[in-house]
Amino acid sequence: MTKVKVYQFECYDIMSDQFIRSKRWATTAAIARIPGATQILESGIEVDERVIESDIEGMTQIGFNPGTASGFQREIED
């Protein structure tokens, strides 16, 4: 199982005149392909590479949440 690091990112939305955080997570390479996108470095997290197999290369599905992704610890044992 290969791990890959994904990040949240923001893009400027001309309609609202604000930066909007994407509903997807993406690799650095995928973010670099988006004009004006800003990678949020502190959001980086390693995930199984299968989570970036979506309709856009290097990006997760819309609504991806690494806290509920398969392989993540969800409970603390006593």
Backbone atoms as SQL, in Angstrom:
CREATE TABLE atoms (id INTEGER PRIMARY KEY, chain TEXT, resi INTEGER, resn TEXT, atom TEXT, x REAL, y REAL, z REAL);
INSERT INTO atoms VALUES
  (1, 'A', 1, 'MET', 'N', 0.853, -1.173, 0.000),
  (2, 'A', 1, 'MET', 'CA', 0.000, 0.000, 0.000),
  (3, 'A', 1, 'MET', 'C', 0.903, 1.242, 0.000),
  (4, 'A', 2, 'THR', 'N', 0.845, 2.017, -1.062),
  (5, 'A', 2, 'THR', 'CA', 1.663, 3.221, -1.202),
  (6, 'A', 2, 'THR', 'C', 0.927, 4.420, -0.634),
  (7, 'A', 3, 'LYS', 'N', 1.679, 5.250, 0.074),
  (8, 'A', 3, 'LYS', 'CA', 1.107, 6.467, 0.657),
  (9, 'A', 3, 'LYS', 'C', 1.463, 7.666, -0.213),
  (10, 'A', 4, 'VAL', 'N', 0.599, 8.650, -0.220),
  (11, 'A', 4, 'VAL', 'CA', 0.811, 9.893, -0.945),
  (12, 'A', 4, 'VAL', 'C', 0.319, 11.034, -0.054),
  (13, 'A', 5, 'LYS', 'N', 0.954, 12.187, -0.150),
  (14, 'A', 5, 'LYS', 'CA', 0.561, 13.318, 0.685),
  (15, 'A', 5, 'LYS', 'C', -0.406, 14.202, -0.086),
  (16, 'A', 6, 'VAL', 'N', -1.532, 14.512, 0.542),
  (17, 'A', 6, 'VAL', 'CA', -2.530, 15.402, -0.056),
  (18, 'A', 6, 'VAL', 'C', -2.738, 16.615, 0.846),
  (19, 'A', 7, 'TYR', 'N', -3.217, 17.678, 0.238),
  (20, 'A', 7, 'TYR', 'CA', -3.400, 18.946, 0.931),
  (21, 'A', 7, 'TYR', 'C', -4.742, 19.561, 0.562),
  (22, 'A', 8, 'GLN', 'N', -5.233, 20.401, 1.443),
  (23, 'A', 8, 'GLN', 'CA', -6.344, 21.257, 1.082),
  (24, 'A', 8, 'GLN', 'C', -5.751, 22.432, 0.318),
  (25, 'A', 9, 'PHE', 'N', -6.591, 23.119, -0.443),
  (26, 'A', 9, 'PHE', 'CA', -6.110, 24.281, -1.191),
  (27, 'A', 9, 'PHE', 'C', -7.255, 25.274, -1.376),
  (28, 'A', 10, 'GLU', 'N', -6.872, 26.498, -1.699),
  (29, 'A', 10, 'GLU', 'CA', -7.848, 27.560, -1.908),
  (30, 'A', 10, 'GLU', 'C', -7.678, 28.148, -3.303),
  (31, 'A', 11, 'CYS', 'N', -8.797, 28.613, -3.846),
  (32, 'A', 11, 'CYS', 'CA', -8.812, 29.298, -5.136),
  (33, 'A', 11, 'CYS', 'C', -9.659, 30.559, -4.991),
  (34, 'A', 12, 'TYR', 'N', -9.304, 31.564, -5.768),
  (35, 'A', 12, 'TYR', 'CA', -10.078, 32.797, -5.747),
  (36, 'A', 12, 'TYR', 'C', -11.372, 32.600, -6.522),
  (37, 'A', 13, 'ASP', 'N', -12.472, 33.000, -5.924),
  (38, 'A', 13, 'ASP', 'CA', -13.794, 32.911, -6.556),
  (39, 'A', 13, 'ASP', 'C', -14.221, 34.316, -6.961),
  (40, 'A', 14, 'ILE', 'N', -14.274, 34.553, -8.251),
  (41, 'A', 14, 'ILE', 'CA', -14.593, 35.881, -8.753),
  (42, 'A', 14, 'ILE', 'C', -16.023, 36.313, -8.404),
  (43, 'A', 15, 'MET', 'N', -16.926, 35.360, -8.279),
  (44, 'A', 15, 'MET', 'CA', -18.333, 35.691, -7.981),
  (45, 'A', 15, 'MET', 'C', -18.493, 36.237, -6.556),
  (46, 'A', 16, 'SER', 'N', -17.784, 35.650, -5.605),
  (47, 'A', 16, 'SER', 'CA', -17.916, 36.084, -4.210),
  (48, 'A', 16, 'SER', 'C', -16.794, 37.045, -3.787),
  (49, 'A', 17, 'ASP', 'N', -15.777, 37.198, -4.657),
  (50, 'A', 17, 'ASP', 'CA', -14.620, 38.050, -4.368),
  (51, 'A', 17, 'ASP', 'C', -13.907, 37.598, -3.097),
  (52, 'A', 18, 'GLN', 'N', -13.775, 36.270, -2.958),
  (53, 'A', 18, 'GLN', 'CA', -13.122, 35.681, -1.796),
  (54, 'A', 18, 'GLN', 'C', -12.326, 34.452, -2.229),
  (55, 'A', 19, 'PHE', 'N', -11.396, 34.042, -1.352),
  (56, 'A', 19, 'PHE', 'CA', -10.736, 32.759, -1.544),
  (57, 'A', 19, 'PHE', 'C', -11.630, 31.693, -0.934),
  (58, 'A', 20, 'ILE', 'N', -11.850, 30.629, -1.681),
  (59, 'A', 20, 'ILE', 'CA', -12.718, 29.527, -1.265),
  (60, 'A', 20, 'ILE', 'C', -11.870, 28.266, -1.125),
  (61, 'A', 21, 'ARG', 'N', -12.048, 27.559, 0.000),
  (62, 'A', 21, 'ARG', 'CA', -11.344, 26.295, 0.201),
  (63, 'A', 21, 'ARG', 'C', -12.036, 25.207, -0.618),
  (64, 'A', 22, 'SER', 'N', -11.246, 24.436, -1.338),
  (65, 'A', 22, 'SER', 'CA', -11.787, 23.374, -2.174),
  (66, 'A', 22, 'SER', 'C', -12.452, 22.297, -1.329),
  (67, 'A', 23, 'LYS', 'N', -13.424, 21.619, -1.928),
  (68, 'A', 23, 'LYS', 'CA', -14.076, 20.489, -1.271),
  (69, 'A', 23, 'LYS', 'C', -13.324, 19.191, -1.551),
  (70, 'A', 24, 'ARG', 'N', -12.227, 19.292, -2.283),
  (71, 'A', 24, 'ARG', 'CA', -11.355, 18.159, -2.581),
  (72, 'A', 24, 'ARG', 'C', -10.009, 18.372, -1.904),
  (73, 'A', 25, 'TRP', 'N', -9.251, 17.314, -1.740),
  (74, 'A', 25, 'TRP', 'CA', -7.856, 17.366, -1.328),
  (75, 'A', 25, 'TRP', 'C', -7.059, 16.962, -2.557),
  (76, 'A', 26, 'ALA', 'N', -5.793, 17.408, -2.642),
  (77, 'A', 26, 'ALA', 'CA', -5.019, 17.122, -3.846),
  (78, 'A', 26, 'ALA', 'C', -3.528, 17.053, -3.540),
  (79, 'A', 27, 'THR', 'N', -2.807, 16.407, -4.459),
  (80, 'A', 27, 'THR', 'CA', -1.349, 16.369, -4.363),
  (81, 'A', 27, 'THR', 'C', -0.790, 17.731, -4.768),
  (82, 'A', 28, 'THR', 'N', 0.464, 17.969, -4.427),
  (83, 'A', 28, 'THR', 'CA', 1.122, 19.222, -4.808),
  (84, 'A', 28, 'THR', 'C', 1.099, 19.407, -6.323),
  (85, 'A', 29, 'ALA', 'N', 1.357, 18.332, -7.073),
  (86, 'A', 29, 'ALA', 'CA', 1.366, 18.408, -8.536),
  (87, 'A', 29, 'ALA', 'C', -0.006, 18.798, -9.097),
  (88, 'A', 30, 'ALA', 'N', -1.062, 18.234, -8.538),
  (89, 'A', 30, 'ALA', 'CA', -2.408, 18.558, -9.012),
  (90, 'A', 30, 'ALA', 'C', -2.763, 20.010, -8.707),
  (91, 'A', 31, 'ILE', 'N', -2.385, 20.485, -7.542),
  (92, 'A', 31, 'ILE', 'CA', -2.661, 21.874, -7.161),
  (93, 'A', 31, 'ILE', 'C', -1.904, 22.830, -8.079),
  (94, 'A', 32, 'ALA', 'N', -0.675, 22.465, -8.438),
  (95, 'A', 32, 'ALA', 'CA', 0.142, 23.319, -9.311),
  (96, 'A', 32, 'ALA', 'C', -0.483, 23.504, -10.691),
  (97, 'A', 33, 'ARG', 'N', -1.338, 22.587, -11.115),
  (98, 'A', 33, 'ARG', 'CA', -1.990, 22.686, -12.431),
  (99, 'A', 33, 'ARG', 'C', -3.177, 23.651, -12.424),
  (100, 'A', 34, 'ILE', 'N', -3.570, 24.130, -11.252),
  (101, 'A', 34, 'ILE', 'CA', -4.729, 25.020, -11.146),
  (102, 'A', 34, 'ILE', 'C', -4.238, 26.460, -11.050),
  (103, 'A', 35, 'PRO', 'N', -4.517, 27.277, -12.057),
  (104, 'A', 35, 'PRO', 'CA', -4.044, 28.660, -12.010),
  (105, 'A', 35, 'PRO', 'C', -4.581, 29.403, -10.780),
  (106, 'A', 36, 'GLY', 'N', -3.681, 30.012, -10.018),
  (107, 'A', 36, 'GLY', 'CA', -4.070, 30.814, -8.864),
  (108, 'A', 36, 'GLY', 'C', -4.374, 30.034, -7.596),
  (109, 'A', 37, 'ALA', 'N', -4.271, 28.716, -7.622),
  (110, 'A', 37, 'ALA', 'CA', -4.558, 27.911, -6.427),
  (111, 'A', 37, 'ALA', 'C', -3.438, 28.061, -5.409),
  (112, 'A', 38, 'THR', 'N', -3.803, 28.078, -4.131),
  (113, 'A', 38, 'THR', 'CA', -2.841, 28.190, -3.042),
  (114, 'A', 38, 'THR', 'C', -2.938, 26.948, -2.170),
  (115, 'A', 39, 'GLN', 'N', -1.845, 26.229, -2.070),
  (116, 'A', 39, 'GLN', 'CA', -1.778, 25.021, -1.245),
  (117, 'A', 39, 'GLN', 'C', -1.727, 25.422, 0.230),
  (118, 'A', 40, 'ILE', 'N', -2.481, 24.747, 1.069),
  (119, 'A', 40, 'ILE', 'CA', -2.468, 24.998, 2.508),
  (120, 'A', 40, 'ILE', 'C', -1.520, 23.969, 3.125),
  (121, 'A', 41, 'LEU', 'N', -0.262, 24.382, 3.306),
  (122, 'A', 41, 'LEU', 'CA', 0.797, 23.456, 3.705),
  (123, 'A', 41, 'LEU', 'C', 0.518, 22.722, 5.007),
  (124, 'A', 42, 'GLU', 'N', -0.036, 23.410, 5.996),
  (125, 'A', 42, 'GLU', 'CA', -0.261, 22.777, 7.291),
  (126, 'A', 42, 'GLU', 'C', -1.359, 21.717, 7.263),
  (127, 'A', 43, 'SER', 'N', -2.086, 21.612, 6.157),
  (128, 'A', 43, 'SER', 'CA', -3.153, 20.614, 6.062),
  (129, 'A', 43, 'SER', 'C', -2.658, 19.274, 5.535),
  (130, 'A', 44, 'GLY', 'N', -1.396, 19.189, 5.117),
  (131, 'A', 44, 'GLY', 'CA', -0.866, 17.974, 4.503),
  (132, 'A', 44, 'GLY', 'C', -1.034, 16.738, 5.365),
  (133, 'A', 45, 'ILE', 'N', -1.450, 15.657, 4.702),
  (134, 'A', 45, 'ILE', 'CA', -1.652, 14.389, 5.399),
  (135, 'A', 45, 'ILE', 'C', -1.382, 13.247, 4.420),
  (136, 'A', 46, 'GLU', 'N', -0.762, 12.183, 4.921),
  (137, 'A', 46, 'GLU', 'CA', -0.507, 11.019, 4.087),
  (138, 'A', 46, 'GLU', 'C', -1.726, 10.106, 4.065),
  (139, 'A', 47, 'VAL', 'N', -2.078, 9.687, 2.864),
  (140, 'A', 47, 'VAL', 'CA', -3.221, 8.787, 2.676),
  (141, 'A', 47, 'VAL', 'C', -2.826, 7.694, 1.691),
  (142, 'A', 48, 'ASP', 'N', -3.602, 6.647, 1.651),
  (143, 'A', 48, 'ASP', 'CA', -3.405, 5.593, 0.673),
  (144, 'A', 48, 'ASP', 'C', -3.617, 6.193, -0.717),
  (145, 'A', 49, 'GLU', 'N', -2.754, 5.850, -1.661),
  (146, 'A', 49, 'GLU', 'CA', -2.841, 6.450, -2.993),
  (147, 'A', 49, 'GLU', 'C', -4.171, 6.177, -3.699),
  (148, 'A', 50, 'ARG', 'N', -4.909, 5.173, -3.253),
  (149, 'A', 50, 'ARG', 'CA', -6.203, 4.881, -3.873),
  (150, 'A', 50, 'ARG', 'C', -7.221, 6.002, -3.695),
  (151, 'A', 51, 'VAL', 'N', -7.039, 6.863, -2.682),
  (152, 'A', 51, 'VAL', 'CA', -8.026, 7.928, -2.469),
  (153, 'A', 51, 'VAL', 'C', -7.917, 9.035, -3.509),
  (154, 'A', 52, 'ILE', 'N', -6.809, 9.071, -4.268),
  (155, 'A', 52, 'ILE', 'CA', -6.710, 10.101, -5.301),
  (156, 'A', 52, 'ILE', 'C', -7.064, 9.568, -6.685),
  (157, 'A', 53, 'GLU', 'N', -7.674, 8.405, -6.727),
  (158, 'A', 53, 'GLU', 'CA', -8.151, 7.848, -7.988),
  (159, 'A', 53, 'GLU', 'C', -9.588, 8.303, -8.196),
  (160, 'A', 54, 'SER', 'N', -9.749, 9.547, -8.623),
  (161, 'A', 54, 'SER', 'CA', -11.079, 10.103, -8.831),
  (162, 'A', 54, 'SER', 'C', -11.207, 10.572, -10.270),
  (163, 'A', 55, 'ASP', 'N', -12.193, 11.399, -10.531),
  (164, 'A', 55, 'ASP', 'CA', -12.417, 11.902, -11.877),
  (165, 'A', 55, 'ASP', 'C', -11.375, 12.933, -12.317),
  (166, 'A', 56, 'ILE', 'N', -10.603, 13.492, -11.369),
  (167, 'A', 56, 'ILE', 'CA', -9.541, 14.443, -11.687),
  (168, 'A', 56, 'ILE', 'C', -8.230, 13.883, -11.143),
  (169, 'A', 57, 'GLU', 'N', -7.250, 13.722, -12.012),
  (170, 'A', 57, 'GLU', 'CA', -5.974, 13.126, -11.624),
  (171, 'A', 57, 'GLU', 'C', -5.322, 13.891, -10.471),
  (172, 'A', 58, 'GLY', 'N', -4.925, 13.151, -9.427),
  (173, 'A', 58, 'GLY', 'CA', -4.228, 13.736, -8.290),
  (174, 'A', 58, 'GLY', 'C', -5.130, 14.364, -7.245),
  (175, 'A', 59, 'MET', 'N', -6.439, 14.226, -7.423),
  (176, 'A', 59, 'MET', 'CA', -7.387, 14.803, -6.469),
  (177, 'A', 59, 'MET', 'C', -8.317, 13.738, -5.917),
  (178, 'A', 60, 'THR', 'N', -8.802, 14.003, -4.716),
  (179, 'A', 60, 'THR', 'CA', -9.780, 13.112, -4.099),
  (180, 'A', 60, 'THR', 'C', -11.174, 13.412, -4.643),
  (181, 'A', 61, 'GLN', 'N', -12.114, 12.595, -4.257),
  (182, 'A', 61, 'GLN', 'CA', -13.510, 12.879, -4.560),
  (183, 'A', 61, 'GLN', 'C', -13.955, 14.116, -3.774),
  (184, 'A', 62, 'ILE', 'N', -14.962, 14.792, -4.239),
  (185, 'A', 62, 'ILE', 'CA', -15.533, 15.928, -3.513),
  (186, 'A', 62, 'ILE', 'C', -16.030, 15.434, -2.161),
  (187, 'A', 63, 'GLY', 'N', -15.712, 16.187, -1.124),
  (188, 'A', 63, 'GLY', 'CA', -16.172, 15.840, 0.215),
  (189, 'A', 63, 'GLY', 'C', -15.284, 14.867, 0.959),
  (190, 'A', 64, 'PHE', 'N', -14.138, 14.503, 0.393),
  (191, 'A', 64, 'PHE', 'CA', -13.221, 13.584, 1.072),
  (192, 'A', 64, 'PHE', 'C', -12.864, 14.127, 2.450),
  (193, 'A', 65, 'ASN', 'N', -12.883, 13.238, 3.444),
  (194, 'A', 65, 'ASN', 'CA', -12.536, 13.610, 4.812),
  (195, 'A', 65, 'ASN', 'C', -11.515, 12.599, 5.314),
  (196, 'A', 66, 'PRO', 'N', -10.254, 13.021, 5.499),
  (197, 'A', 66, 'PRO', 'CA', -9.242, 12.049, 5.915),
  (198, 'A', 66, 'PRO', 'C', -9.511, 11.431, 7.280),
  (199, 'A', 67, 'GLY', 'N', -10.304, 12.070, 8.107),
  (200, 'A', 67, 'GLY', 'CA', -10.635, 11.527, 9.419),
  (201, 'A', 67, 'GLY', 'C', -11.551, 10.322, 9.365),
  (202, 'A', 68, 'THR', 'N', -12.234, 10.144, 8.242),
  (203, 'A', 68, 'THR', 'CA', -13.125, 8.996, 8.098),
  (204, 'A', 68, 'THR', 'C', -12.676, 8.046, 7.000),
  (205, 'A', 69, 'ALA', 'N', -11.521, 8.335, 6.403),
  (206, 'A', 69, 'ALA', 'CA', -11.016, 7.482, 5.318),
  (207, 'A', 69, 'ALA', 'C', -10.575, 6.132, 5.869),
  (208, 'A', 70, 'SER', 'N', -10.672, 5.137, 5.041),
  (209, 'A', 70, 'SER', 'CA', -10.268, 3.787, 5.420),
  (210, 'A', 70, 'SER', 'C', -8.799, 3.771, 5.827),
  (211, 'A', 71, 'GLY', 'N', -8.497, 3.067, 6.912),
  (212, 'A', 71, 'GLY', 'CA', -7.132, 2.947, 7.377),
  (213, 'A', 71, 'GLY', 'C', -6.760, 3.929, 8.461),
  (214, 'A', 72, 'PHE', 'N', -7.623, 4.852, 8.787),
  (215, 'A', 72, 'PHE', 'CA', -7.349, 5.820, 9.836),
  (216, 'A', 72, 'PHE', 'C', -7.939, 5.330, 11.153),
  (217, 'A', 73, 'GLN', 'N', -7.222, 5.564, 12.225),
  (218, 'A', 73, 'GLN', 'CA', -7.723, 5.202, 13.539),
  (219, 'A', 73, 'GLN', 'C', -8.884, 6.112, 13.897),
  (220, 'A', 74, 'ARG', 'N', -10.005, 5.527, 14.310),
  (221, 'A', 74, 'ARG', 'CA', -11.197, 6.302, 14.602),
  (222, 'A', 74, 'ARG', 'C', -11.523, 6.358, 16.084),
  (223, 'A', 75, 'GLU', 'N', -10.941, 5.448, 16.874),
  (224, 'A', 75, 'GLU', 'CA', -11.248, 5.388, 18.285),
  (225, 'A', 75, 'GLU', 'C', -9.964, 5.255, 19.094),
  (226, 'A', 76, 'ILE', 'N', -10.004, 5.723, 20.318),
  (227, 'A', 76, 'ILE', 'CA', -8.870, 5.593, 21.234),
  (228, 'A', 76, 'ILE', 'C', -9.168, 4.430, 22.158),
  (229, 'A', 77, 'GLU', 'N', -8.213, 3.517, 22.225),
  (230, 'A', 77, 'GLU', 'CA', -8.389, 2.376, 23.128),
  (231, 'A', 77, 'GLU', 'C', -7.889, 2.727, 24.506),
  (232, 'A', 78, 'ASP', 'N', -8.577, 2.227, 25.543),
  (233, 'A', 78, 'ASP', 'CA', -8.152, 2.467, 26.921),
  (234, 'A', 78, 'ASP', 'C', -7.073, 1.500, 27.325);
